[in-house]
Amino acid sequence: MISMKFQLLLGSLFSQVKGRHWWISILLWIALVAPAQASVILRVAIERGVNQVKVGSSTAATLKDSTGRTLGQLPAMSAFYAQPVPGGVALDKWQSGLFWIEPTGKGYVYINDRWYRGRTLVIPTDKGLSAINWIALEEYLYSVIGGEMDSRWPEEALKAQAIAARTYALYEREKQRNNPVYDLGDSPDRWQIYKGVISESPATYKAVDATANQVLTYKNRIILSVFHACSGGHTENVEDVWGNVLPYLRAVQDFDQNISECNWVKTFSPAEISAKFPGVGNVKEIIPETFSPFRSVKVLKIVGDKGTKVLQREEVRTALKLKSTRFSVTKAADGSFVLQGLGFGHGLGMSQWGAYNLARRGINHLQILGHYYQGVALTPIQPK
């Protein structure tokens, strides 16, 4: 998939700015790399393991079975409920092992409450039905960029997001290569925000098309190009968050200060904490015990009259549903625990608000990416 004909090594933001001829390398890269004519197809799970799913198409759609045989046509702008039956799926008057819904012309498919490009696969699973949107990677990104960033943000920030999101999608696709049904889902807790055509705009088209087929690699392998809303002044080293070491996810200075959503306060009563961790009994103390070099909580101890619960790394954020792990704890007069924090997300890779502020300062998307992902190369892919 990755062509090795040309790569541009992305250094740190500041070394690029100080370099005498960094812009020549970028212009040369743009001149040598032409977008490929074909496109990677992604299988995006919109619904998984549900009892029924509503499907349709904006234009008349061809309904096919697993062999590609045409079963009939679904009329335009009509919704139908697909339901599991023994041996397959029922959809209106048809039953089959699975169904393909393929719009005619330039139609969109409908899955529950949203419109999507591409086509729909409805397939039975051991937990019900799954609805999978088969879509070209670049068209998928038209939606993802608008879901992950405000499309009114600076163009260079949107371009950086496009490359990061494309890289992440292909990383997940490779990780799921043995999954017979889907490559990735549409929820932000694990994947990228994918809302279909509703989050597309001229700005997202421009950012995706301008960076077509460009991904980030490290030693010729696609990287785990994670990103987050904001870090609160400094990103983290990956081992302090997830435990594993990745050479390109290193802590760097961030540029996301004075963003309201990156400053947060959350208050818990002792009863709320006890309900989350019943084994500890009545909660007496919440103690940040170990910190990263940049003051994110790596180990949090919850002490009760019956026991102690220890949360580590990312579990600190997810178990308590916090915006970040960079926080302090104080105990209020009424016995409640007040957590005051900075950042939104895991703090790894690109900070989206940081990219926004850098783009506003005139920093281009390649410099932004080179700052947040250390020692990576920008590489053209050859779709298969």
C-alpha positions as CSV (number, residue, x, y, z in Angstrom):
1,M,0.0,0.0,0.0
2,I,2.8,2.5,0.8
3,S,4.9,3.7,-2.1
4,M,8.5,4.2,-1.2
5,K,9.3,6.3,-4.2
6,F,9.4,9.5,-2.1
7,Q,9.1,10.4,1.5
8,L,9.5,13.7,3.3
9,L,10.8,13.4,6.9
10,L,8.9,15.7,9.2
11,G,11.1,17.1,11.9
12,S,10.1,19.2,14.9
13,L,8.1,22.4,14.4
14,F,11.0,24.6,15.5
15,S,13.7,22.9,13.6
16,Q,11.7,23.3,10.4
17,V,11.1,26.9,11.1
18,K,14.8,27.5,11.7
19,G,16.0,25.5,8.7
20,R,17.1,27.6,5.7
21,H,15.5,25.5,3.0
22,W,12.7,23.5,4.5
23,W,10.1,25.0,2.2
24,I,12.0,23.7,-0.9
25,S,11.6,20.2,0.4
26,I,7.9,20.7,0.8
27,L,7.5,22.1,-2.7
28,L,9.5,19.3,-4.2
29,W,7.3,16.7,-2.4
30,I,4.1,18.3,-3.7
31,A,5.5,18.3,-7.2
32,L,6.5,14.7,-7.2
33,V,3.5,13.1,-5.6
34,A,0.3,12.8,-7.7
35,P,-3.0,11.5,-6.2
36,A,-3.8,7.9,-7.2
37,Q,-6.8,7.2,-9.3
38,A,-8.2,4.4,-7.2
39,S,-9.3,4.6,-3.6
40,V,-9.1,2.4,-0.6
41,I,-12.5,1.1,0.6
42,L,-13.3,1.2,4.3
43,R,-15.9,-0.9,6.0
44,V,-17.4,1.3,8.7
45,A,-19.7,-0.3,11.3
46,I,-22.6,2.1,11.8
47,E,-24.7,-0.4,13.9
48,R,-23.4,-3.5,15.5
49,G,-25.4,-6.3,17.2
50,V,-28.8,-4.6,17.0
51,N,-32.3,-6.1,16.9
52,Q,-33.3,-4.1,13.8
53,V,-31.9,-1.3,11.6
54,K,-33.7,1.2,9.4
55,V,-32.2,1.5,5.9
56,G,-32.9,3.2,2.6
57,S,-31.5,5.3,-0.2
58,S,-32.0,8.8,-1.6
59,T,-32.3,7.4,-5.1
60,A,-33.7,4.0,-6.2
61,A,-31.4,1.4,-4.8
62,T,-30.5,-2.1,-6.1
63,L,-30.9,-4.8,-3.5
64,K,-28.4,-7.7,-3.8
65,D,-27.6,-11.0,-2.0
66,S,-24.3,-12.4,-1.0
67,T,-23.6,-13.7,-4.6
68,G,-24.2,-10.3,-6.1
69,R,-27.6,-11.5,-7.5
70,T,-30.1,-8.6,-7.8
71,L,-33.2,-9.3,-5.7
72,G,-35.1,-6.2,-6.5
73,Q,-35.1,-2.4,-6.1
74,L,-35.9,-0.2,-3.1
75,P,-37.7,2.9,-4.0
76,A,-36.1,6.3,-3.4
77,M,-36.6,8.1,-0.1
78,S,-38.3,5.2,1.6
79,A,-37.2,3.6,4.8
80,F,-37.3,-0.1,5.6
81,Y,-36.6,-2.1,8.7
82,A,-34.2,-5.0,8.4
83,Q,-34.5,-7.7,11.1
84,P,-32.7,-10.9,11.8
85,V,-34.5,-14.2,10.9
86,P,-33.2,-17.8,11.1
87,G,-30.4,-18.1,8.5
88,G,-30.2,-14.4,7.6
89,V,-32.0,-11.1,7.3
90,A,-35.5,-10.0,6.4
91,L,-36.0,-6.7,4.6
92,D,-39.5,-5.8,3.4
93,K,-40.7,-8.8,1.2
94,W,-37.2,-10.3,0.8
95,Q,-35.2,-12.7,2.9
96,S,-31.5,-13.5,2.3
97,G,-28.3,-14.5,4.1
98,L,-27.3,-10.8,3.9
99,F,-28.3,-7.7,1.9
100,W,-26.3,-5.2,-0.2
101,I,-28.1,-1.8,-0.7
102,E,-26.5,0.0,-3.7
103,P,-27.9,3.5,-4.7
104,T,-28.2,4.3,-8.3
105,G,-26.7,7.5,-9.7
106,K,-25.1,9.7,-7.0
107,G,-27.5,8.6,-4.3
108,Y,-26.8,8.3,-0.6
109,V,-27.7,5.4,1.7
110,Y,-29.7,5.9,4.8
111,I,-28.8,4.0,8.1
112,N,-31.1,4.8,11.0
113,D,-31.1,8.6,11.3
114,R,-28.2,9.6,9.0
115,W,-27.2,9.7,5.3
116,Y,-23.9,8.3,4.1
117,R,-22.0,8.0,0.8
118,G,-21.1,4.5,-0.6
119,R,-23.3,1.4,-0.1
120,T,-24.7,-0.6,2.8
121,L,-24.1,-4.1,3.9
122,V,-26.7,-5.6,6.3
123,I,-25.4,-8.8,7.8
124,P,-26.5,-11.1,10.7
125,T,-24.2,-11.5,13.7
126,D,-24.4,-13.6,16.8
127,K,-26.0,-10.6,18.6
128,G,-28.5,-9.5,15.9
129,L,-27.7,-7.4,12.9
130,S,-24.8,-5.2,11.8
131,A,-25.1,-2.4,9.3
132,I,-21.8,-1.7,7.5
133,N,-21.1,1.4,5.4
134,W,-18.7,0.5,2.5
135,I,-17.2,3.8,1.5
136,A,-14.1,5.1,-0.3
137,L,-11.5,6.4,2.2
138,E,-11.3,9.9,0.8
139,E,-15.1,10.3,0.9
140,Y,-15.2,8.9,4.5
141,L,-12.7,11.7,5.4
142,Y,-15.0,14.4,4.0
143,S,-17.3,13.6,6.9
144,V,-14.7,12.8,9.6
145,I,-12.9,16.1,9.3
146,G,-16.1,18.0,9.9
147,G,-16.9,15.7,12.8
148,E,-13.5,16.1,14.5
149,M,-12.9,19.8,13.8
150,D,-15.0,22.9,13.2
151,S,-14.9,23.3,9.4
152,R,-14.6,27.1,10.0
153,W,-11.1,26.5,11.5
154,P,-8.0,27.5,9.6
155,E,-7.3,25.5,6.4
156,E,-3.9,24.3,7.6
157,A,-5.4,22.9,10.8
158,L,-8.0,21.0,8.7
159,K,-5.3,19.7,6.4
160,A,-3.3,18.4,9.4
161,Q,-6.5,16.7,10.7
162,A,-7.1,15.2,7.3
163,I,-3.7,13.5,7.2
164,A,-3.9,12.4,10.8
165,A,-7.4,11.0,10.3
166,R,-6.4,9.2,7.1
167,T,-3.4,7.6,8.8
168,Y,-5.5,6.6,11.8
169,A,-8.2,5.0,9.6
170,L,-5.6,2.9,7.7
171,Y,-3.9,1.9,10.9
172,E,-7.2,0.6,12.3
173,R,-8.0,-1.1,8.9
174,E,-4.7,-3.0,9.2
175,K,-5.3,-3.9,12.8
176,Q,-8.7,-5.3,11.9
177,R,-7.5,-7.2,8.8
178,N,-8.8,-10.5,10.2
179,N,-12.2,-9.1,11.0
180,P,-14.6,-10.4,8.3
181,V,-17.2,-7.7,8.9
182,Y,-15.7,-4.3,9.5
183,D,-12.5,-2.2,9.7
184,L,-13.7,0.5,12.2
185,G,-16.7,2.0,13.8
186,D,-18.1,5.5,14.0
187,S,-18.0,6.2,17.8
188,P,-15.4,8.7,19.2
189,D,-14.7,6.6,22.3
190,R,-12.6,4.2,20.2
191,W,-12.6,5.4,16.6
192,Q,-13.2,8.7,14.8
193,I,-16.3,10.8,14.7
194,Y,-18.2,9.8,11.5
195,K,-21.6,11.3,11.0
196,G,-22.1,10.8,7.3
197,V,-22.8,13.7,4.9
198,I,-24.2,16.0,7.5
199,S,-20.7,16.9,8.7
200,E,-19.3,17.5,5.1
201,S,-18.7,21.0,3.8
202,P,-16.7,22.8,1.1
203,A,-13.9,23.3,3.7
204,T,-13.6,19.6,4.4
205,Y,-13.6,18.7,0.7
206,K,-10.8,21.1,0.2
207,A,-8.7,19.8,3.1
208,V,-9.1,16.2,2.1
209,D,-8.5,16.7,-1.6
210,A,-5.5,18.9,-1.0
211,T,-3.9,16.1,1.0
212,A,-5.2,13.1,-1.0
213,N,-3.5,9.8,-0.3
214,Q,-1.0,11.2,2.2
215,V,-0.2,9.3,5.4
216,L,2.3,9.5,8.2
217,T,4.8,6.6,8.6
218,Y,7.6,5.7,10.9
219,K,10.3,3.4,9.4
220,N,7.9,2.7,6.5
221,R,5.0,1.7,8.8
222,I,1.8,3.6,9.2
223,I,1.7,5.2,12.6
224,L,-1.0,5.2,15.3
225,S,-1.8,8.9,14.7
226,V,-4.0,9.5,17.7
227,F,-5.2,13.0,18.5
228,H,-7.2,14.8,21.2
229,A,-9.0,18.1,21.7
230,C,-6.3,19.7,24.0
231,S,-3.7,18.8,26.5
232,G,-3.5,21.8,28.7
233,G,-0.1,23.0,27.7
234,H,2.0,19.9,27.1
235,T,1.2,16.5,25.5
236,E,2.3,13.2,27.1
237,N,4.6,10.4,26.3
238,V,2.6,7.4,25.3
239,E,4.0,5.0,28.0
240,D,2.7,7.3,30.7
241,V,-0.8,6.9,29.3
242,W,-1.1,3.4,27.7
243,G,2.1,1.8,29.1
244,N,3.6,0.9,25.7
245,V,6.4,2.9,24.1
246,L,6.1,4.3,20.6
247,P,9.0,6.5,19.4
248,Y,6.8,9.0,17.5
249,L,4.3,9.7,20.4
250,R,6.5,11.8,22.5
251,A,5.6,14.6,24.9
252,V,5.9,18.1,23.3
253,Q,5.0,21.6,24.2
254,D,1.4,22.4,23.3
255,F,-0.3,25.6,22.2
256,D,-3.8,25.2,23.6
257,Q,-3.9,27.6,26.5
258,N,-6.9,29.8,27.2
259,I,-9.4,27.4,25.7
260,S,-12.5,27.2,27.8
261,E,-13.2,23.6,27.2
262,C,-9.7,22.7,28.3
263,N,-10.2,24.0,31.8
264,W,-12.6,21.9,33.8
265,V,-13.9,21.2,37.3
266,K,-15.8,18.1,38.4
267,T,-17.2,17.5,41.9
268,F,-17.9,14.0,43.3
269,S,-19.8,13.3,46.6
270,P,-18.4,10.4,48.6
271,A,-21.6,8.5,47.8
272,E,-21.0,8.9,44.0
273,I,-17.5,7.5,44.2
274,S,-18.6,4.6,46.5
275,A,-21.3,3.7,43.9
276,K,-18.7,3.5,41.2
277,F,-16.4,1.3,43.4
278,P,-18.6,-0.6,45.9
279,G,-15.7,-2.6,47.3
280,V,-14.1,0.5,49.0
281,G,-17.1,1.3,51.2
282,N,-17.5,4.9,52.4
283,V,-14.8,6.9,50.6
284,K,-12.5,8.9,52.8
285,E,-9.7,10.1,50.5
286,I,-8.9,10.4,46.8
287,I,-5.1,10.6,46.5
288,P,-3.1,11.3,43.3
289,E,-0.1,9.1,44.1
290,T,2.1,9.1,41.0
291,F,2.4,11.8,38.2
292,S,3.8,11.9,34.7
293,P,6.7,14.4,34.1
294,F,4.0,16.9,33.0
295,R,1.7,16.5,36.1
296,S,-0.9,14.1,34.7
297,V,-2.1,11.6,37.3
298,K,-0.6,8.1,36.5
299,V,-1.8,6.4,39.7
300,L,-4.9,7.5,41.7
301,K,-5.7,5.8,45.0
302,I,-9.3,5.8,46.3
303,V,-9.4,5.0,50.0
304,G,-12.6,3.8,51.8
305,D,-13.5,2.3,55.1
306,K,-13.6,-1.2,53.6
307,G,-10.8,-1.1,51.1
308,T,-8.7,0.7,48.5
309,K,-9.1,1.0,44.7
310,V,-6.1,1.9,42.6
311,L,-6.6,3.4,39.1
312,Q,-3.7,3.5,36.7
313,R,-2.9,5.6,33.6
314,E,-5.8,6.0,31.2
315,E,-8.1,4.1,33.6
316,V,-8.0,7.2,35.8
317,R,-9.8,9.2,33.1
318,T,-12.2,6.5,31.8
319,A,-13.3,5.1,35.1
320,L,-14.3,8.5,36.5
321,K,-15.4,9.9,33.1
322,L,-13.0,12.8,33.4
323,K,-12.0,15.1,30.6
324,S,-8.3,14.4,31.3
325,T,-5.8,13.0,33.8
326,R,-4.2,16.4,34.5
327,F,-5.9,17.5,37.6
328,S,-5.6,18.3,41.3
329,V,-7.9,17.1,44.1
330,T,-9.2,19.1,47.0
331,K,-11.8,18.2,49.7
332,A,-14.6,20.6,50.2
333,A,-16.2,21.5,53.5
334,D,-19.2,19.3,52.8
335,G,-16.9,16.3,52.3
336,S,-17.2,16.2,48.5
337,F,-14.1,15.9,46.3
338,V,-13.3,18.7,43.8
339,L,-11.2,17.8,40.8
340,Q,-9.8,20.8,38.9
341,G,-8.1,20.0,35.6
342,L,-6.6,20.9,32.3
343,G,-7.0,19.3,28.9
344,F,-9.6,17.2,27.1
345,G,-8.7,13.7,26.0
346,H,-5.8,11.3,26.4
347,G,-3.1,14.0,25.7
348,L,-1.3,11.9,23.0
349,G,-0.3,13.0,19.5
350,M,-1.9,16.0,17.9
351,S,-3.7,18.5,20.0
352,Q,-6.6,19.8,17.8
353,W,-6.8,23.2,19.6
354,G,-3.0,23.4,19.5
355,A,-3.2,22.8,15.7
356,Y,-5.8,25.6,15.5
357,N,-3.7,28.1,17.3
358,L,-0.5,27.1,15.3
359,A,-2.4,27.5,12.1
360,R,-3.6,31.0,13.1
361,R,0.1,31.9,13.7
362,G,0.8,31.0,10.1
363,I,2.3,27.5,10.7
364,N,1.5,25.1,7.9
365,H,0.0,21.6,8.2
366,L,3.3,19.8,7.6
367,Q,5.0,21.7,10.4
368,I,2.0,21.1,12.7
369,L,2.2,17.3,12.1
370,G,6.0,17.2,12.4
371,H,5.7,18.9,15.8
372,Y,3.1,16.5,17.3
373,Y,4.4,13.3,15.7
374,Q,8.1,13.0,16.2
375,G,10.4,11.7,13.5
376,V,7.7,10.6,11.1
377,A,7.6,10.7,7.3
378,L,4.9,11.9,5.0
379,T,4.3,9.1,2.5
380,P,2.0,8.6,-0.5
381,I,-0.1,5.5,-0.6
382,Q,-0.9,3.4,-3.6
383,P,-4.5,2.1,-3.2
384,K,-5.1,-1.5,-4.0
